[in-house]
Amino acid sequence: MENIVIGIEGPVGAGKTSICRELIKRMPNTILLNGGNLYRAIVYCMINNKDMMQSLKKEMNNIDIKQIMDYFKIEIRIENNESEFYIDGKKMEEEKMQSQEASMAVSAIGGTAKNEALFEFARQLINTIKIKSNVIISGRSIMKIYPQADYHFFITANLEERVNRKYVQYKGEISKEEIKQDIIKRDELQEKAGFYELDKKTQVIDVSDTKSASESADKVMEKLNLYSNV
């Protein structure tokens, strides 16, 4: 049986990453590529390099994200069936990549920077992994990166539920009102950048009513005909 590629997208706080991690537990021989975290790792390095940010502020439209990735020697390693990111040989902490500051910067920069070279890099990586494994891609613009994906799911949830899930992720260290305003702002930026556009292949899955990542993953599994009995 030929290996398949599944794309998972959706707005902030819908639970995409948690769903993906549930899926790789259930689907034999499957690798998760977290494209969102790759972008966060790149942008995190940018915003923490004051000299670079100072020189780039006037030319945000000309930033080549792949060049930034290479400059900081960011590499991808597959560990426990999931992509992990290393900066000059040191593993990047997910908590830093998922920070409020990095996430907001990604929403702002992602819609204006040059992404073509990064997309081509991702395309080649997916094709390489697909030779031996199924691939789940979590991130943005997946159908632009890999239009031949076998499945494309847009995971969504209502604003209140997304705020609650982010509140848990941030361990109560950020108020729900602050998280709500952050999500609204990021939604605006990402919609403006075209990240929420649906493809003819896209299936929308609302997980507002699910009580766990496992229940959310159940909804995705129902749509995966090949794995409906797994």
C-alpha positions in Angstrom: 0.0 0.0 0.0 1.4 3.4 -1.0 2.1 5.8 1.9 -0.2 8.8 2.2 0.2 12.5 3.2 -2.3 14.3 5.5 -2.4 18.0 6.0 -3.8 19.5 9.2 -4.5 23.2 9.5 -6.8 25.4 11.5 -6.9 28.6 13.6 -5.0 29.3 16.7 -6.0 27.2 19.7 -8.1 24.6 17.9 -5.8 21.8 19.1 -4.0 20.8 15.9 -0.7 19.7 17.4 -2.5 17.5 20.1 -4.6 15.9 17.4 -1.6 15.2 15.2 0.2 13.5 18.1 -2.9 11.3 18.7 -3.0 10.4 15.1 0.6 9.2 14.9 -0.1 6.9 17.9 -3.0 5.3 16.0 -1.6 5.2 12.4 1.2 2.7 11.9 4.4 3.9 10.3 3.6 7.6 10.4 5.8 10.7 10.9 4.6 14.1 12.1 6.2 17.2 10.5 5.3 20.2 12.6 5.7 23.0 10.0 4.3 25.5 12.5 7.1 24.8 14.9 9.7 25.1 12.2 8.5 28.5 11.3 8.3 29.5 15.0 11.9 28.3 15.5 13.1 30.5 12.6 11.1 33.5 13.8 12.2 33.0 17.4 15.8 33.2 16.3 15.1 36.4 14.3 13.3 38.3 17.1 16.0 37.3 19.6 18.7 38.7 17.4 18.3 42.4 17.9 20.9 43.4 15.2 19.2 41.2 12.6 15.7 42.5 13.5 16.9 46.1 13.3 18.3 45.6 9.8 15.3 43.7 8.6 12.5 46.0 9.9 12.5 48.2 6.8 12.5 45.2 4.5 10.1 42.7 5.9 8.7 42.0 2.5 12.1 40.8 1.3 12.9 38.4 4.1 13.7 35.0 2.7 12.7 32.6 5.5 14.9 29.7 4.2 18.0 32.0 4.2 17.2 32.8 7.9 16.8 29.1 8.6 20.2 28.4 7.1 21.9 31.4 8.8 20.9 30.1 12.3 21.8 26.5 11.3 18.3 25.2 12.1 17.9 21.5 11.3 15.1 19.0 11.5 15.6 15.6 13.2 12.9 12.9 13.4 12.7 11.6 17.0 9.9 9.3 18.2 8.0 9.7 14.9 8.0 13.5 15.2 10.0 16.4 13.9 12.3 18.1 16.4 14.3 21.3 15.7 17.9 22.0 16.5 19.7 25.4 16.4 23.4 25.0 15.8 23.2 21.5 17.3 21.1 22.5 20.3 17.6 21.2 20.7 14.9 23.9 20.6 12.5 23.9 23.5 8.9 23.7 22.4 7.8 26.1 25.1 9.9 28.8 23.6 8.6 28.2 20.1 5.0 28.2 21.4 5.5 31.4 23.4 3.0 34.2 22.9 5.7 36.6 21.5 7.0 34.0 19.0 3.4 33.1 17.9 2.4 36.7 17.3 5.6 37.4 15.4 4.9 34.3 13.2 1.4 35.6 12.3 2.8 39.0 11.4 5.9 37.9 9.5 4.5 34.8 7.8 2.1 36.7 5.6 4.8 39.1 4.2 8.1 37.2 4.0 9.3 35.2 1.1 8.4 31.6 1.7 9.0 29.9 -1.7 12.4 28.5 -0.9 11.2 27.1 2.5 8.2 25.6 0.8 10.4 23.8 -1.7 12.6 22.5 1.1 9.5 21.2 2.9 8.3 19.6 -0.4 11.5 17.7 -0.8 11.5 16.6 2.8 7.9 15.3 2.6 8.8 13.4 -0.6 11.8 11.8 1.1 9.9 10.7 4.2 6.9 9.5 2.1 9.1 6.9 0.5 9.1 4.9 3.8 6.4 6.4 5.9 3.0 8.1 6.0 3.4 11.8 6.6 1.2 14.2 8.7 1.9 17.9 8.1 0.8 20.5 10.6 1.1 24.1 9.7 0.0 26.8 7.3 -0.4 26.9 3.5 -0.1 23.2 3.3 -2.0 22.9 0.0 0.5 25.4 -1.5 3.4 23.5 -0.2 2.1 20.1 -1.1 -1.0 20.2 -3.3 -0.9 16.4 -3.9 -1.7 15.7 -0.3 -4.2 12.8 0.0 -6.2 14.5 2.8 -6.4 18.1 4.0 -8.3 18.8 7.2 -9.1 22.3 8.6 -9.6 21.9 12.3 -11.7 24.6 13.9 -13.4 25.4 17.2 -15.4 28.3 18.6 -13.5 31.3 20.2 -14.4 30.4 23.8 -13.1 26.9 23.5 -9.9 28.0 21.8 -9.3 30.5 24.6 -9.8 27.8 27.2 -7.4 25.5 25.4 -4.7 28.1 25.2 -5.2 29.0 28.8 -4.4 25.4 29.8 -1.4 25.4 27.4 0.0 28.6 29.1 -0.7 27.0 32.5 -2.8 29.9 33.7 0.1 32.3 33.5 -1.8 34.6 31.0 -5.3 35.8 31.6 -8.1 34.5 29.4 -8.9 38.1 28.2 -5.4 38.6 27.1 -5.4 35.2 25.3 -8.7 36.1 23.7 -7.4 39.4 22.3 -4.2 37.7 21.2 -6.2 35.0 19.3 -8.5 37.7 17.6 -5.4 39.6 16.5 -3.7 36.5 15.1 -6.8 35.4 13.4 -7.0 38.8 11.6 -3.3 38.6 10.6 -3.6 35.1 9.3 -6.8 35.6 7.5 -5.3 38.6 5.8 -2.3 36.5 4.8 -4.7 34.0 3.2 -3.9 31.2 5.7 -7.5 30.3 6.3 -8.4 29.8 2.6 -9.9 26.4 1.9 -9.0 24.1 -0.9 -11.4 22.0 -2.9 -9.9 19.0 -1.1 -10.3 20.5 2.4 -12.6 18.9 4.9 -13.6 21.1 7.8 -13.8 19.4 11.2 -15.3 21.3 14.2 -14.0 20.1 17.5 -15.7 22.7 19.8 -17.6 19.9 21.5 -14.8 17.5 22.1 -13.5 16.9 25.6 -10.0 15.7 24.7 -7.5 15.4 21.9 -8.4 11.8 21.7 -12.1 12.7 20.9 -10.9 15.3 18.4 -8.7 12.7 16.7 -11.7 10.4 16.5 -13.4 12.9 14.2 -10.4 12.9 11.9 -10.1 9.2 11.9 -13.7 8.9 10.7 -12.7 10.8 7.6 -9.6 8.6 6.9 -11.1 5.7 5.0 -7.9 3.8 4.8 -7.6 3.8 8.6 -11.2 3.7 9.7 -10.6 0.4 11.5 -7.3 1.3 13.2 
